[in-house]
Amino acid sequence: MLGLDPVQESEVKKSKDRYVAGSKGGEGWIVVLVVVGGLIYLLSKGLEGDLATIVIVAGGLLTVVALGGYYSGGSEKARTEEAHRQIRTITEKHQDALGKIYRQKVYQGHYGEQKYEAFDKEVNYFYQNIILPELNISEDLLLLPELYEYVVDQVYITAESAFPGVSIDTIPHDPIEFEHWTASVLNMHGWDAQATQGSGDQGSDVVAIYGRHKCIIQCKLYRSPVGNKAVQEVSAAKTFFDGDSAVVVGKSGYTRSAMQLADKNGVRLIDVSELPNLSNALGLSNLT
């Protein structure tokens, strides 16, 4: 799924080089130092004519070289496994954020194909700014292309498995269908929700009841961040319908201005992935 252009590949290489400078590694240097020291010792003993010592030291050096080769294979595997463990830990720590961004960036093209280009750029950003600063691995591993491929795979796995209650494949592409889909998801999680269907809704797309709590919801199926208008409309709809809370649900994020206005007016802005947990987010878990 990843298709970096030459500019992106250059940025990835620069990032690797930047962090390689401060990385640890080089277990092979221990063997090299031992061998060099042994050779110097052998040379000195050779000049003294101590053949017995030369034979013993030479045998020891051969053993060190053989053991170094044996353990370096096991060490490389262990270091790779440790690098993979660190990558999994970092990505899992950011799973919620990656899941939301995945839903915002991945969309269906005109021919029904999934478009991953925008999320691929996010993966590149995540690698450079989150993964690399936290990795504590050796220089040679950082330079392996397989390491970046593992990062990409792990980010996709983590993002796609986030919020299992909502599958991106089930989200409709028609705005009206999206309203009904939103009501359906809420109904599966303890709400009594209905889409208001079109004109005369006064800014409310879904009215959802949980116990005695009435939530007024506006649904925005945008590819770009939702702005102030949705906040203003759902706030007015809450007043019109005597609602207890007002929510905007979308899949492409919100503008900074919309977030500020929502905070001022008590409107909750959520991602589609948060729908299954809306009752908990609103503090309603004890009302049923």
Secondary structure, DSSP 8 states (H G I E B T S, - for coil): -----HHHHHHHHHHHHHHHTT-B--THHHHHHHHHHHHHHHHHHHHHT-HHHHHHHHHHHHHHHHHHHHHHHHHHHHHHHHHHHHHHHHHHHTHHHHHHHHHHH-EE-TTS-EE-HHHHHHHHHHIIIIIHHH---BHHHHT-HHHHHHHHHHHHHHHHTSSTTS-GGGS-SSHHHHHHHHHHHHHTTT-EEEE--STT-TT-SEEEEETTEEEEEEEE--SS-B-HHHHHHHHHHHHHTT-SEEEEEESS-B-HHHHHHHHHHTEEEEEGGGGGGHHHHTT-TT--
